[in-house]
Amino acid sequence: MDFTFSIGWLIGGLVIAAAGGAVVFFYKPIADNLANGVSSYTNMKKFGVIAIIIGLLMAANLHTFVLTLLVKFIAGK
């Protein structure tokens, strides 16, 4: 698999990582107002960290590599 750099994926990934960072930073008001007490504060932080990881993978354009590995693992090829 070839690695190709893309400005679009870099900007999109950084935006997603920044949104995840904002969720981690402002987790209490977000959990109180959007989650309506359904999820705890810890879950809100976890979702933010997951968004940061996905955003960094997208910024490095490695998300397709990870998804290819996942599909090969599930399909068994």
C-alpha positions, 0 to 999 in steps of 0.5 A: 500500500502506497502512502500519499500525502493529502492536504485535504485529509490533513486539514480534515484530520486536524479539525476532527482531532481539535473537536475531540480535544474540545470534547475532552477539555469541555467534557462536563458542560457537554455531558450535562447539556447534550448527553442528558445524564445518559452517559457519565463524564468518563464516557464523554472523555473516552469519546473525545480521546477516540475522536483525537486518535481517529483525527490523527490517523486521518491527518496522517492518511493512515486510516485506510491502512488501519481499515484495510488491516481490520477488513483482512483480519475479519475476512481472514484473507 
